[in-house]
């Protein structure tokens, strides 16, 4: 009962008094202690035990790396990860306290960065992102520094560069390099230069011009030229698939973690430099399948106005079947990759992160599996109609379903392109809570009036009544009104059912004037709310895309540039071979099956080659086994200044007020830190 009666302030005083009298939060209990429950455990572990009554929200008081300065080997990452398993808010508060103290205690920040460069730090930060995303984002931001410039007079980092992009100007440009030097026990990325070996050194730093392209005087005032800042992340091998998977599992309530420059840099670097080409190939393959399905469908029936369209049915079948074979292999590869990652971790947190049957993973797997079953059903049934016979009625239904699913998938895939970010706003607005409620209410009211119409129109078929109710109430269709008692034709007016007419007038007024306008207003309000989150949802989608494309397409490990070129040439050879077999075959010799397998092999090998590189692996370690560091060239942050002049969307006043308060608090914190530094300097 003593702990409960102390209160928060009392607990702080007790912990402080124990440390002042020589106690240490880092020293565990004697391993030979008679009680196995407490033997060898630290105070934090004891407080976290099931039979402890220590408040979960006060666990931060027992974090040794923050409270105990005598700790020689700091364990910031390990203790924050352990704390996150107990209480996410407590872990976030501890990181926030570290961030506040780091501005006044450079030694604390240095120890934190040293801990970040220990082996295994990427797995720990991945678990923190999974459990407490905000804490993980703040930790990465504390590891962002300006790179060490070797020779500022001859080769300094430019402050302006061209950030041109096809849809919009790039917010950042990133690269993953191993250029670093040890400084006071910490590996610091370096912007290298050697004036004595200019020609030799120039080959090693060509990436400088790619990261920060130089601009001449004439282009310096171009619309795409921006003031930039170059930062580096002190976390070695940060492009770890565990971290990307943790980010992809972020919930809607924690989306603000994607506003961190460090988090954006991880996603931009992997997507723009590697995964984008895999996505583009996948997009083109699926678009080709959709066009092939349309080509085949427009050629049916043989008799009629569409009969003039001549479809090469064996070729169409081979392309559609190749897509099914490719998707089936990718589903198997992704499932195996998740199972391997799941079994490769002993931590319960990391196993939960890679759980193959987690809801987040099933959302990606199940829709593709359903579409794959429809596609296999179609190619199985249509394989008997590759000559002059028409598709069966069941196959034509499958064809229509497949066209609808493929076109929806192609549209939804476009959300990962910079020009398709508004798809997120449209999609999540439709799934918003208020929108779902209004749609449910509309469905219930529609059902109520439709049942009433069925009672009054006893001499009509139920389907006929429901169809006219649908047309009349939801769309105000004239024929729907005529058939339900509002026929104004002179010859048929006297046949109207007066009671049915009254019910229809009440229902049409309610639907067309009140309910439908309410739906529009609610959806517009939901859209305005989601529109502010669109950039964050876009980054979340790309993080998930990185994980899924790498897990499904990475069939071969990196074995050198020669093997990569072998895969690319093999893909071209399989395509050419399949095309030659098709051109040389006849309509009835069954060559389309072998052609489909060659086309599928071509697509699989091409994507397997595109997802390979020498600087990335699933575990984040490059092919040369050297620690790599993330470089971020990003435009100077003017988001707050720009947002002041934007119109305030409906329902966003509290969000804007909170963002403004955070901005002001941050500026005040920086001012206080500068004043403290000045006062300390004057006092010394």
C-alpha positions in Angstrom: 0.0 0.0 0.0 3.0 2.3 0.4 3.5 2.8 -3.3 -0.1 3.7 -4.0 -0.1 6.2 -1.1 3.0 8.0 -2.3 1.7 9.6 -5.4 3.7 10.5 -8.5 5.7 13.2 -6.8 6.4 11.0 -3.8 7.7 8.2 -6.1 10.0 10.7 -7.8 11.4 11.7 -4.4 11.9 8.1 -3.3 13.8 7.2 -6.4 16.0 10.3 -6.2 16.8 9.7 -2.5 17.8 6.1 -3.2 20.2 7.3 -5.9 21.6 10.1 -3.8 22.4 7.5 -1.1 24.4 5.4 -3.5 21.8 3.2 -5.1 22.0 2.5 -8.8 19.2 1.7 -11.2 21.5 -0.3 -13.5 22.8 -2.8 -10.8 20.7 -6.0 -10.7 19.8 -8.0 -7.6 22.4 -10.5 -6.6 22.0 -13.6 -8.9 22.4 -15.8 -5.8 19.4 -14.2 -4.1 17.2 -16.8 -2.4 14.1 -15.7 -4.4 14.2 -16.7 -8.0 11.6 -14.0 -8.8 14.0 -11.2 -8.1 17.4 -12.7 -8.6 19.5 -11.0 -11.3 16.8 -8.5 -12.1 17.1 -4.7 -12.4 14.6 -2.3 -10.6 12.8 -1.7 -13.9 12.3 -5.5 -14.5 11.1 -5.9 -10.9 8.6 -3.1 -11.3 7.4 -4.7 -14.5 6.7 -8.1 -13.0 3.1 -9.4 -12.8 2.9 -9.2 -9.0 4.3 -5.6 -8.9 2.1 -2.7 -7.9 4.4 -0.1 -9.3 2.3 2.2 -11.6 2.8 1.5 -15.3 2.8 5.2 -16.2 5.7 5.9 -13.8 8.1 3.2 -15.2 10.2 6.0 -16.7 11.6 6.8 -13.2 13.4 3.4 -13.2 15.1 3.8 -16.7 18.8 3.7 -15.7 20.2 5.4 -18.8 18.1 8.5 -18.1 18.2 8.7 -14.3 21.6 7.2 -13.4 24.7 9.0 -14.8 27.0 6.3 -13.4 26.1 3.8 -16.1 29.1 3.1 -18.2 27.4 1.2 -21.0 24.1 3.0 -21.8 21.2 0.9 -22.8 18.8 3.5 -24.1 17.4 1.4 -26.9 17.0 -1.8 -24.9 15.3 -0.1 -21.9 13.0 2.0 -24.1 12.0 -1.2 -26.0 11.4 -3.0 -22.8 9.3 -0.1 -21.4 7.3 0.1 -24.7 6.1 -3.5 -24.1 4.7 -2.3 -20.7 3.3 1.1 -21.5 3.5 2.9 -24.8 2.9 6.3 -23.3 5.6 5.8 -20.6 8.1 4.9 -23.3 7.1 8.0 -25.3 7.5 10.2 -22.3 11.0 8.9 -21.6 12.1 9.6 -25.1 10.6 13.0 -25.0 12.5 13.6 -21.7 15.7 12.4 -23.4 15.1 14.8 -26.3 14.6 17.7 -23.9 17.7 17.0 -21.8 19.9 16.3 -24.9 19.6 20.0 -25.9 21.2 20.9 -22.5 23.4 17.9 -22.0 25.6 17.1 -25.1 27.1 14.2 -23.2 23.7 12.5 -22.9 23.1 12.9 -26.6 26.5 11.5 -27.4 25.9 8.4 -25.2 22.5 8.0 -26.9 24.1 8.0 -30.4 26.8 5.6 -29.3 24.1 3.2 -28.1 22.4 3.5 -31.5 25.5 2.2 -33.3 25.7 -1.0 -31.3 25.0 -4.3 -33.1 21.3 -5.2 -33.1 20.0 -1.7 -32.8 17.9 -1.9 -35.9 15.9 -4.8 -34.5 15.3 -2.9 -31.3 14.2 0.3 -33.0 11.9 -1.8 -35.2 10.2 -3.2 -32.1 9.9 0.3 -30.7 8.3 1.5 -33.9 5.9 -1.4 -33.7 4.8 -0.7 -30.1 5.3 3.1 -29.7 5.7 4.7 -33.2 5.9 8.2 -31.8 8.8 7.3 -29.5 10.6 5.6 -32.5 10.2 8.6 -34.6 11.6 10.9 -32.0 14.6 8.6 -31.4 15.5 8.6 -35.1 15.2 12.4 -35.3 17.8 12.6 -32.5 20.1 10.6 -34.7 19.9 13.1 -37.6 23.0 15.3 -37.9 24.8 17.3 -40.6 27.5 15.3 -42.3 31.1 16.0 -41.7 32.5 18.0 -44.7 36.1 17.1 -45.4 37.1 20.2 -47.3 34.7 23.1 -47.1 36.8 25.4 -49.3 37.1 23.1 -52.3 34.1 20.8 -52.0 31.3 22.1 -49.8 27.7 21.0 -49.8 25.5 23.2 -52.0 22.6 25.0 -50.3 20.3 25.1 -53.3 19.6 22.4 -55.9 17.0 21.3 -58.4 14.3 19.0 -56.9 12.3 18.5 -60.1 9.7 15.8 -60.2 7.3 14.7 -62.9 4.1 15.2 -60.9 5.3 17.5 -58.1 8.8 18.7 -57.0 10.5 16.1 -54.9 10.4 16.8 -51.1 13.7 15.0 -50.7 16.3 12.9 -52.5 18.1 10.1 -50.5 21.0 7.7 -50.9 22.5 4.9 -48.9 26.3 5.1 -48.5 29.2 3.7 -46.5 31.3 6.9 -46.5 32.0 7.4 -42.8 34.8 8.1 -40.3 35.1 7.4 -36.6 35.0 10.5 -34.4 35.1 10.2 -30.6 33.8 6.6 -30.8 30.9 7.4 -33.2 30.9 6.7 -36.9 30.0 9.9 -38.7 29.1 10.0 -42.4 31.5 12.2 -44.3 31.3 14.4 -47.4 34.7 13.4 -48.7 37.2 15.2 -50.8 41.0 14.9 -51.5 42.6 17.8 -53.2 45.8 15.9 -53.9 44.0 13.0 -55.7 41.2 14.9 -57.5 40.8 12.5 -60.5 41.0 9.3 -58.5 38.7 10.7 -55.8 36.2 12.1 -58.2 35.1 8.6 -59.2 34.3 7.7 -55.6 32.1 10.8 -55.0 30.1 10.9 -58.2 27.1 10.2 -56.0 27.5 13.8 -54.6 26.3 15.2 -57.9 23.4 12.8 -57.9 22.3 13.6 -54.4 22.7 17.4 -54.7 22.9 18.3 -58.5 24.7 21.5 -59.1 22.8 24.4 -60.6 24.1 27.1 -62.8 23.3 30.8 -62.4 20.6 30.7 -65.2 18.7 27.9 -63.5 19.2 29.1 -60.0 15.9 30.9 -60.1 13.9 28.1 -61.7 10.6 27.0 -60.1 12.1 23.6 -59.2 15.2 25.0 -57.5 14.9 25.0 -53.7 16.9 25.8 -50.6 18.0 22.4 -49.2 19.5 20.8 -46.1 21.6 17.7 -46.2 21.3 15.4 -43.1 22.5 12.0 -42.3 21.2 9.3 -40.0 23.7 7.9 -37.4 21.9 4.6 -37.2 24.0 2.1 -39.2 22.2 -0.2 -41.7 18.9 1.6 -41.1 17.3 0.3 -44.3 16.2 -2.9 -42.5 13.0 -4.6 -43.6 12.0 -5.0 -39.9 11.8 -1.2 -39.6 9.8 -0.9 -42.8 7.4 -3.6 -41.6 7.0 -1.9 -38.3 6.1 1.4 -40.1 3.7 -0.4 -42.4 1.9 -1.7 -39.3 1.3 1.8 -37.9 -2.3 2.6 -37.1 -4.3 5.6 -38.2 -4.0 7.2 -34.7 -0.2 7.2 -35.0 0.2 8.5 -38.5 2.0 11.6 -37.4 5.2 9.5 -37.1 5.4 9.8 -40.9 5.9 13.6 -40.5 9.5 12.9 -39.2 12.2 13.7 -41.7 14.1 10.6 -40.7 11.1 8.3 -41.3 10.4 9.9 -44.6 14.0 9.5 -45.6 13.9 5.7 -45.0 10.8 5.3 -47.2 11.9 7.7 -49.9 15.3 6.1 -50.2 14.1 2.5 -50.5 11.1 3.3 -52.7 12.7 5.8 -55.2 16.0 4.0 -55.5 14.8 0.4 -55.7 11.1 -0.5 -55.3 9.7 2.1 -57.7 11.0 0.1 -60.7 9.5 -3.1 -59.4 6.2 -1.3 -58.8 6.3 0.2 -62.3 6.9 -3.2 -63.9 4.0 -4.7 -61.9 1.8 -1.8 -62.9 2.6 -2.3 -66.6 2.0 -6.1 -66.3 -1.4 -5.7 -64.7 -2.4 -2.9 -67.2 -1.4 -5.3 -70.0 -3.6 -8.0 -68.6 -6.5 -5.6 -68.3 -6.1 -4.5 -71.9 -5.9 -8.1 -73.0 -9.1 -9.0 -71.2 -10.8 -6.0 -72.8 -9.5 -7.1 -76.2 -10.9 -10.6 -75.7 -14.2 -9.4 -74.3 -14.8 -6.9 -77.1 -14.4 -9.7 -79.7 -17.5 -11.5 -78.3 -20.0 -12.6 -79.4 -18.9 -13.8 -82.8 -22.2 -12.8 -84.4 -23.0 -9.1 -84.0 -21.5 -5.6 -84.2 -18.4 -6.8 -82.2 -17.7 -9.7 -84.4 -15.5 -7.5 -86.6 -12.9 -7.3 -83.8 -10.5 -10.1 -84.3 -8.9 -11.3 -81.0 -5.9 -13.5 -80.9 -7.4 -15.8 -78.3 -4.4 -18.1 -77.7 -2.2 -15.0 -77.1 -4.8 -13.5 -74.9 -5.1 -16.7 -72.9 -1.3 -17.0 -72.6 -1.0 -13.4 -71.2 -3.8 -13.9 -68.7 -2.4 -17.3 -67.6 1.1 -15.9 -67.3 -0.2 -13.2 -64.9 -1.9 -15.9 -62.8 1.3 -18.0 -62.6 3.3 -14.9 -61.6 0.9 -13.8 -58.9 0.7 -17.4 -57.5 4.5 -17.6 -57.2 4.6 -14.1 -55.6 2.0 -15.1 -53.0 3.9 -18.2 -52.2 7.2 -16.3 -52.0 5.8 -13.6 -49.8 4.2 -16.1 -47.4 7.5 -18.0 -47.1 9.4 -14.8 -46.5 7.0 -13.9 -43.7 7.2 -17.3 -42.1 11.0 -17.2 -42.3 11.1 -13.8 -40.6 8.6 -15.0 -38.0 10.6 -18.0 -37.1 13.9 -16.2 -37.3 13.0 -14.0 -34.3 12.9 -15.2 -30.7 11.4 -11.9 -29.3 7.6 -12.0 -28.9 7.4 -8.5 -30.1 9.2 -9.2 -33.4 7.3 -12.4 -33.9 4.1 -10.4 -33.5 5.4 -8.0 -36.1 5.9 -10.7 -38.7 2.9 -12.8 -37.8 1.8 -14.3 -41.1 -1.8 -14.4 -40.1 -2.0 -10.8 -38.7 -4.9 -8.8 -40.0 -2.6 -6.3 -41.7 -1.0 -9.1 -43.7 -4.3 -10.8 -44.5 -5.6 -7.5 -46.0 -2.9 -7.8 -48.6 -3.1 -11.5 -49.1 -6.8 -12.4 -49.1 -8.0 -10.0 -51.9 -5.1 -11.1 -54.2 -5.9 -14.8 -53.4 -9.6 -14.2 -54.3 -8.7 -12.5 -57.6 -6.2 -15.3 -58.3 -8.9 -18.0 -57.8 -11.2 -16.1 -60.2 -8.4 -15.8 -62.7 -7.5 -19.5 -62.5 -11.2 -20.4 -62.9 -11.4 -18.3 -66.0 -8.3 -19.6 -67.7 -9.4 -23.2 -66.9 -12.9 -22.7 -68.5 -11.8 -20.6 -71.4 -9.0 -23.0 -72.4 -11.7 -25.0 -74.2 -12.9 -22.1 -76.3 -9.7 -20.9 -77.9 -10.9 -21.8 -81.4 -14.2 -20.5 -83.0 -16.5 -21.5 -80.2 -17.9 -18.8 -77.9 -17.2 -18.5 -74.2 -19.8 -20.2 -72.0 -22.1 -18.0 -70.0 -20.2 -18.9 -66.8 -16.9 -17.9 -68.4 -18.4 -14.6 -69.6 -19.4 -13.8 -66.0 -15.9 -14.7 -64.8 -14.5 -12.5 -67.5 -16.7 -9.5 -66.4 -15.7 -10.0 -62.8 -12.0 -10.3 -63.7 -12.2 -7.0 -65.7 -13.8 -5.2 -62.8 -11.2 -6.6 -60.3 -8.2 -5.9 -62.5 -9.4 -2.3 -63.3 -10.0 -1.6 -59.6 -6.6 -3.0 -58.8 -4.8 -0.9 -61.4 -6.6 2.2 -60.1 -5.7 1.4 -56.5 -2.1 0.7 -57.4 -1.8 4.2 -58.8 -2.1 5.6 -55.2 1.6 4.8 -54.8 2.5 7.2 -57.5 2.9 10.9 -56.6 0.1 11.8 -59.0 -2.4 9.5 -57.3 -2.2 10.5 -53.7 -5.8 11.8 -53.7 -7.0 8.2 -54.0 -6.2 7.9 -50.3 -8.5 10.8 -49.5 -11.3 9.3 -51.6 -10.9 5.8 -50.2 -10.6 6.6 -46.5 -13.4 9.2 -46.7 -15.7 6.5 -47.9 -14.6 4.3 -45.0 -15.0 7.0 -42.5 -17.2 6.4 -39.5 -19.7 9.1 -40.2 -20.0 8.0 -43.9 -20.6 4.4 -42.9 -23.3 5.5 -40.5 -25.1 7.5 -43.1 -24.9 4.7 -45.6 -26.3 2.3 -43.0 -29.2 4.7 -42.2 -29.9 5.2 -45.9 -30.0 1.4 -46.5 -32.5 0.9 -43.5 -34.8 3.8 -44.7 -34.7 2.4 -48.2 -35.6 -1.0 -47.0 -38.5 0.4 -44.9 -40.1 2.2 -47.9 -39.4 -0.8 -50.2 -41.3 -3.1 -47.8 -44.2 -0.7 -47.7 -44.3 -0.6 -51.5 -44.3 -4.4 -51.5 -47.3 -4.4 -49.2 -49.3 -2.0 -51.4 -48.3 -3.5 -54.8 -49.5 -7.0 -54.2 -50.1 -7.8 -57.8 -46.5 -7.0 -58.9 -43.4 -9.2 -58.7 -41.1 -8.4 -55.7 -38.1 -7.9 -57.9 -40.0 -5.5 -60.1 -41.1 -3.4 -57.1 -37.6 -3.3 -55.6 -36.1 -2.3 -58.9 -38.5 0.6 -59.4 -38.1 1.6 -55.8 -34.3 1.7 -56.3 -34.7 3.8 -59.5 -37.3 6.2 -58.1 -36.0 6.8 -54.5 -32.3 6.9 -55.1 -32.1 8.4 -58.6 -35.4 10.1 -59.1 -36.0 8.1 -62.3 -39.2 8.9 -64.2 -40.0 5.3 -65.0 -39.6 4.3 -61.4 -42.1 7.0 -60.4 -44.5 6.0 -63.2 -44.5 2.3 -62.1 -45.1 3.1 -58.4 -48.2 5.2 -58.7 -47.1 8.5 -60.2 -47.8 8.0 -63.9 -48.9 11.4 -65.3 -49.8 10.1 -68.7 -53.5 11.1 -69.5 -54.4 7.5 -70.4 -52.9 5.9 -67.3 -53.3 8.5 -64.6 -56.6 7.2 -63.4 -55.0 3.8 -62.8 -52.6 5.1 -60.2 -52.9 3.7 -56.7 -53.6 6.7 -54.5 -52.1 5.2 -51.3 -49.0 4.1 -53.2 -48.6 7.6 -54.6 -48.7 9.2 -51.1 -46.0 6.8 -49.9 -43.9 7.5 -53.0 -44.2 11.3 -52.5 -43.1 11.0 -48.9 -40.3 8.7 -49.7 -39.0 10.8 -52.6 -39.1 14.0 -50.6 -37.2 12.3 -47.8 -34.5 10.7 -50.0 -34.0 13.3 -52.7 -34.1 16.4 -50.6 -33.0 15.4 -47.1 -31.1 12.1 -47.0 -29.0 12.4 -50.2 -27.9 15.9 -49.3 -26.9 14.8 -45.8 -24.8 12.0 -47.4 -23.1 14.6 -49.6 -22.4 16.9 -46.6 -21.1 14.1 -44.4 -18.9 12.7 -47.1 -17.5 16.2 -47.9 -16.7 16.7 -44.2 -15.0 13.3 -44.0 -13.0 14.2 -47.2 -11.8 17.4 -45.7 -10.6 15.6 -42.6 -8.7 12.9 -44.5 -7.2 15.4 -47.0 -4.9 16.7 -44.3 -3.6 13.2 -43.6 -3.1 12.3 -47.3 0.7 12.9 -47.3 1.1 10.7 -44.2 -1.2 7.9 -45.7 0.8 8.1 -48.9 4.1 7.4 -47.0 2.4 4.6 -45.0 1.3 3.0 -48.3 4.7 3.2 -49.7 6.2 1.6 -46.6 3.8 -1.3 -46.9 4.5 -1.5 -50.7 8.3 -1.7 -50.0 7.7 -4.7 -47.6 5.3 -6.5 -49.9 7.3 -6.1 -53.1 10.6 -7.1 -51.6 9.0 -10.1 -49.8 7.2 -11.3 -52.9 9.7 -10.5 -55.7 13.1 -11.1 -54.0 13.6 -14.7 -55.1 17.4 -14.7 -55.5 20.0 -13.1 -53.3 22.5 -10.6 -54.6 25.3 -12.5 -56.3 27.0 -9.6 -58.1 26.2 -7.4 -61.1 27.0 -10.3 -63.5 24.2 -12.4 -62.1 21.8 -9.5 -62.1 22.4 -8.9 -65.8 22.0 -12.7 -66.3 18.5 -12.4 -64.8 17.6 -9.5 -67.0 18.8 -11.1 -70.2 17.0 -14.4 -69.2 13.8 -12.4 -68.8 14.2 -11.0 -72.3 15.1 -14.4 -73.7 12.0 -16.0 -72.2 9.8 -13.3 -73.6 11.3 -13.6 -77.1 11.1 -17.4 -77.0 7.5 -17.3 -76.0 6.6 -14.8 -78.7 8.4 -17.0 -81.3 6.6 -20.1 -80.2 3.2 -18.3 -80.4 4.0 -17.0 -83.9 5.1 -20.4 -85.1 2.2 -22.3 -83.6 -1.3 -22.9 -84.9 -4.7 -22.4 -83.2 -5.2 -26.0 -82.1 -1.7 -27.3 -81.2 -1.8 -26.3 -77.5 1.3 -24.1 -77.7 -0.4 -21.4 -75.6 0.4 -23.3 -72.4 4.1 -23.3 -73.0 3.9 -19.7 -74.1 2.2 -18.7 -70.9 4.9 -20.4 -68.8 7.6 -18.5 -70.7 5.8 -15.2 -70.4 5.4 -15.8 -66.6 9.1 -16.7 -66.3 10.0 -13.5 -68.1 7.9 -11.3 -65.7 9.2 -13.2 -62.6 12.8 -12.9 -63.6 12.6 -9.3 -64.5 11.0 -8.3 -61.2 13.5 -10.5 -59.3 16.3 -8.6 -61.1 14.8 -5.2 -60.5 14.5 -5.8 -56.7 18.2 -6.6 -56.4 21.0 -4.2 -55.6 24.4 -4.3 -53.8 23.5 -1.7 -51.1 20.4 -3.3 -49.7 19.4 -6.7 -48.2 16.4 -7.7 -46.1 18.6 -7.4 -43.0 19.9 -4.0 -44.0 23.5 -5.2 -44.5 25.0 -4.3 -47.9 26.8 -6.8 -50.1 30.3 -5.5 -49.0 29.4 -6.0 -45.3 30.2 -2.4 -44.6 27.9 -0.3 -42.4 25.8 2.0 -44.6 24.2 5.3 -43.5 21.2 7.2 -44.9 21.8 10.5 -46.5 18.8 12.9 -46.9 18.8 16.0 -49.1 15.5 17.6 -48.2 13.9 20.9 -48.9 14.0 23.4 -46.0 10.9 23.0 -43.9 8.3 25.7 -44.7 5.2 23.5 -44.1 4.1 25.6 -41.1 4.5 28.9 -43.0 2.7 27.6 -46.0 -0.2 26.2 -44.0 -0.9 29.6 -42.5 -2.1 30.9 -45.9 -4.2 27.8 -46.7 -8.0 27.7 -46.1 -8.9 25.9 -42.9 -10.9 22.8 -43.8 -14.1 22.0 -42.0 -13.4 20.0 -38.8 -9.7 20.8 -38.8 -9.6 23.7 -36.3 -8.5 21.6 -33.4 -5.8 19.8 -35.5 -4.5 23.1 -36.8 -4.5 24.6 -33.3 -2.6 21.7 -31.9 0.0 21.8 -34.8 0.4 25.6 -34.2 0.9 25.0 -30.5 3.5 22.3 -31.1 5.4 24.7 -33.5 5.4 27.5 -30.9 6.4 25.1 -28.1 9.3 23.9 -30.2 10.5 27.4 -30.9 10.2 28.3 -27.3 12.2 25.2 -26.3 15.0 26.1 -28.7 15.1 29.7 -27.4 15.3 28.4 -23.8 18.2 26.1 -24.7 20.1 29.0 -26.3 19.5 31.2 -23.3 20.7 28.4 -21.0 23.9 28.0 -23.1 24.5 31.7 -23.0 24.0 31.9 -19.2 26.3 28.9 -18.7 29.0 30.5 -20.9 28.7 33.8 -19.0 28.8 32.1 -15.6 31.9 30.1 -16.6 
